[in-house]
Amino acid sequence: MTQPLTLLHSAEVHRRTFDTLRDDIAPALKLDHQVRADWLARARSDGMTGQLAAEIRKAVQAAPGPVLCTCTTLGEAAVAAGATRIDQPMMAAAARSDGPILLVCALKSTEAPSRALLQACLDDGGRDTPVTTLVVEELWPLFEAGQGANFCAAIAAVVIEAVQARPDFRTVVLAQASMAAAVHLLDGVGPEVLAAPELAFRSVLDLS
């Protein structure tokens, strides 16, 4: 890819995540990080207003190359403007699973768009797979306080408890990029655990 990849973030921490992925996968690629925490704050308080959607559309259309939106809450508006949403490849992978899915959301504002996308992927594949949604918004203040390790440890603990209560889960979907570091804490838990950043990065670059 000769054009830069523009990334729309709602938290500064995602810059490091994608810089690391770039260094490991496509070191020659230029990344243009645009961090807009205010967009997420407004979406959480007021919903996706016409003004906010217009700002997202303007940012996407101004980008010189492809755009990846790393915020699930803003994903639908970003896709409508021509961007790729970070959870699309992950949800497509989850929809290919065989058995019940646990969808874990760290924000209430993420629940509806995440569930809708997963259901759309299931419908596209003709699958009638049961999905259980678990919202753990009470853990979000850890992330906001910059306590990423504690946040992901708490996410992992909640997932382990849920899987122990429902051992029939075959796939766990961590709906937001902020939860990605919990994956390595869930090795051996039983179900396949999916996180979005690397899947999305490879997809937007057309890498397998």
HURACOR-V562746 format. One line per field, one symbol per residue. ss: DSSP state (A for helix, B for strand, O for the rest). burial: I if it has 24 or more other C-alpha atoms within 12 Angstrom, else O. A space follows every 50 residues. Layout:
ss: ???
burial: ???
This chain:
ss: OOOOBBBBBOOOAAAAAAAAAAAAAOOOOOBBBBBOAAAAAAAAAAOOOA AAAAAAAAAAAAOOOOBBBOOOOOAAAAAAOOOBBOOAAAAAAAAOOOOO BBBBBOOAAAAAAAAAAAAAAAAAOOOOOOBBBBBOAAAAAAAAOOOAAA AAAAAAAAAAAAAAAOOOOOBBBBOOAAAAAAAAAAOOOOOBBBOOAAAA AAAAOOOO
burial: OOOOIIIIIIIIIIIOIIIOIIOOOIOOIOIIIIIIOOIIOOIOOOOIOO OIIOOIIOIIOOIOIIIIIIIIIIIIIIIOIOIIIIIIIIIIIIIIIOII IIIIIIIIIIIIIIIIIIIOIIOOOOOOIIIIIIIIIOIIOOIIOOOIIO IIIIIIOIIIOIIOOOOOIIIIIIIIIIIIIIIOOIOOIOIIIIIIIIII IIIIIOOO
